[in-house]
């Protein structure tokens, strides 16, 4: 049971500690939750005209929560429906923590419903487009040979192993030469094995052969131009530049290579359970989206090729 004089900010800090150390959320997710929580508590203080304590959080009304969401939707940086839904989910997670750990309940907030969101399908690139993205760094005349090899290795790794950018960039020098299977820690601290294709291992070896910086075993495997760890933003900017040269759509992103990994496996006959394990999805329903993508591609091919279409 929480002390009634504990401030709302102190309860919020305890929640973030719980997310970081017990649920082991990624730094990016923690940053997003922290931003949402601070905005929420600031609204309550403005709305109620005084600093909030933990007991006050149990008296938040559905009308107050709706007013906060409306403010976020109409502010200087208005949120779209998906972001509003994420904001509501984070606030509910905060209140669930207060209920479990502090005995401060707010069951009335269950009356607040988020906006309807049209389910979006993953947008993979084709096999030829994926190959083009992995080959194109070699034609980049503005990059040093080792940088081109690095970019090719990163993109080959994302596509060949179905990794998120954060997972690929979390590899250290001790992970290379790559083994037959990488042990990857993904969202929520969930661990999975990612088989490594010979082409992925060869691309990483080629990068290391040209890398001009000495690395300790614990150093990040992929390095930036000045020797620091490579950032996700660099990978995103690289793919943006490459897709412009290749004439690919804006949906061709680094994460699209992970989608392509799953879709191409499914098209080749892999079963959903195996793909779920390879991607590290907690729920099979998340993986099932790829069946809709594959069906959509099949219908597109039918419509474009059938003489009666």
N, C-alpha and C positions, 0 to 999 in steps of 0.2 A: 504494500500500500504506500502511495506516495505521500510525502509531507505536504500539507495543504499550502504551505508558504513557498513551495518550489515554484519558480517562475516558469512561464511558458517557454521562454528561451532555453532554460536549463533542461526542461523536458525534451525540447526539440534537439538539443545537443546530445542527450542520452539516446534518442532515437537514431541519430546519425551514427553514433558509436555502435549501436546494435546492427545497423545495416552494413557498416564497414567490417566489423570483426566477427559477428555471428553469422550474418547472411552472406558476407564477403562479396558485396556488389562491386562492380567495376568502378574505377575512379570517375569515369564519365557519367555513369548512372547516379553515383553519389552526388556529383556536382548538380545534376538536373534535379534530384530530390531536394537538395539543399536550397536551390534557387526557389523552387515551388513552395517549400516550407517557410522560407523567410518572407516571401510575398504574402502568404496566407496570414502569418502572425502579424505582419505590419498592417494588413487590412483590418484585422480584428481590433488592434490597438487604436487605429484611426476611427473605426466605426463605433467603438464603445467609449472612446475618449479617455482611456486609462491603460496602464500597463496590465498585462494579463498574467494570471497565475494558473497553475495546473488545474485547479478546480474549475476555473472559468471555461476551460476547454470542453468540459462536459456539458456546458449550457449553450453551446453553439446551436443555433436553430437552422432548419432547412432554408429559411428565407435569407439568413446571413450568408450561408454557403452559396446559395444561388446568386446573391448580390456580388460576392467575390468573383465567381466565375463570369458574371456579366461584365464586371470591371476588367477582367483579364481579356475578355473578348473585344472590348471596345477601347482599350488603352492606346498608348503611343505605339506600342508594338502588338497589335491585335493578334490573338491566337486563333488558329483554325480549329475546326471541329475535333480533329485528331489530337491536337495539343491540349484542348480543353478536357477531353476524355482522359488524357494522361495526367493532367493536373488533378482532376477529381480522384483518379486512382491513387495517386501519391498521398493526397490528403486523407483518404480512407485508410491507407496503410499506416499513416501516422496515428490516426485515432484508434486503429486496431491495436497498435503498440501500447497506447495509453490505457486501453481497456485491459490488456493482458498483464502488463507489467506494473501499472500504477493504479488500477482500480478505478479509473476515470472513464465512464462510459458515456457515449453519445449515440444511442440507438436511433434517435430521430433523424440522423443524417442519412440513414438508409433510404429515406424517402426521396432523396435527390437523385435524379437520373441524368446521365450524361447524354450528349447529342448522339443522334444516329450517325454511324459512320459506314459508308459503303466499303465493303471488304475489297482490299486491293490484292491483286495477284503479284507474285514475284515476277520481275522482268529480266530474264536471263538473256545473254547474248548467244548467238549461234556458235556452233563448233568452229566454223571458219573465222568468225569475228574474234573468238577467244584466241585462236592461233595467231591472228593478225596482231592482237594486242601484245602477245608474248614475243612476237618477232620484231615488232616495230622499234623497241628501244635500241636495237643494233644499228638502226638507220639514223639515230639522233646524233647529228654532227656537233651539237652544242655541248654534249656531255663527254666527260673523260671515259675511256674504255671501261674502267672499273665501275663507273656509275651506270653505264648502259647495262653491264653485266648484272649489277645489283638490281636494277629495275626489272630486268627480265627474270631474275631469280625470284623476286618478290611476287610478281604476277603469276609466274609458273607455280609457285607454292600455293597461292590463294586458290587458283583453279584446280591444281592437281590434288590438293588435300582438302578443299572445301573449307578453308579457314576464314574467319573474320580478320580484318586488318589488325586489330589489337592482338589477336592470337598469333598471327605471323610475325609481328614486330616484337612479341614477347620472347622469341627464341634467343638463346644466348650462344656465345662461341662454343660452349661445352656441348651444345646440341649437334654440332657439325664435326665431321661428316654425318649427314642425317642417317638415322637407323632405318630399319625396314618399316617401323611404325613410330610415330611421335606420340608422346603422352601430352595431351593438350588440356589445359584448364580453361573452361569457357565461362559463360554467364552463370552466376550463382555458385561458382566454385565447382561446377559439374565437370568431372574429368572423363575424357574419352581417348580412345586410340585412333589415330589418323594414319592409315597406311601411306607409305611414301613411294611414289613411282620412280623408276630409274631416271626419267627425264627431269623430275624435280631435284633429285640428288645431284645430277650432273650440272644443272643450272646453278645450284648453290655452290658446288665445288668450283665451277668456272669463276664465279664472283670472288670466292675466297682466294683463288690463285692470283687475282689482280688487285685485291684490296691493299692499299698502301699503308694502312694503320695496323700496328700490333694490338692484339686484343687479349685481355685476360679471360679466363674461362667464364666468369660471371658477367662479362660485358655483353651488351646487346649485339646480336649477330649482324644486323643491318645498320650501316653507318651513313651519316649525311656527309656532304661535301667537305666540311671542316672537321670531321672526325667524331662528332657527337652522334647520339642515337638517332636513327631515322624516325621522322614523325609521320603519323597517319595523314596529316595535311599534305605532305610531300607526295605520298602515294596517290592521294586523290587528285592533286594537281597534275601529276604525271599522266594519269589515265585521261584526265580532261584534255590534255595536250595531244595525246596519242589518238584519242577518238576523233578529234578535229582533223587530224591528218588522214585518218582512215575513213572519214565520212560516216561515223557511227552515231546513233542517237544519244541524247543526253542520258538515257537510262543505262548506258554502258559505263558503269562505275566499278570500282574495286569490289564492292559487295555483290554486284551482278555476277562476278566470276564464281562466287559461292553459290548463287542461285543456279548458275549454269552447270556447275559440278553436280548438283542434285538432279536437275532436269535431264541432263545427258545420261546420267546413270539410270534414271527411271526409263528413259527412252530405249536404253540398251538392255532392259529386262531386270534391273535390280529391284528387289522388293522394298516396300515402304519401311518396314521395320529396320532393315539394314541401313537405309538412307538416314533414318531417324538417329541411329547410333552414330553414324559417321558425322552427322551435322551437330550432334549433341543437343538435339531438341528434347525438352522435358516432356512434351506432349506430342502424341502421334498426329493430333489434329493440325498442328503447325506444319508438319511434313506433308500432310494430305493436300495442301495448297498446290504442290507440284503436280499432282495428278490433273488438276484443272488446267495448269499451264500446258501440260503435254497434250491434253485433249483439245485445247484452244489452237495449238500449233497444227494438230492433225486436221482440224476443221478448216484452218486457213489454207493448208496445202490442198485439201479437197476442193475448196472454193476456187482456188487459182488454177487448178489443173484439170478438173472434170469438165468435159466439153459441154455439159448441160448446166453447169453452175452459173 
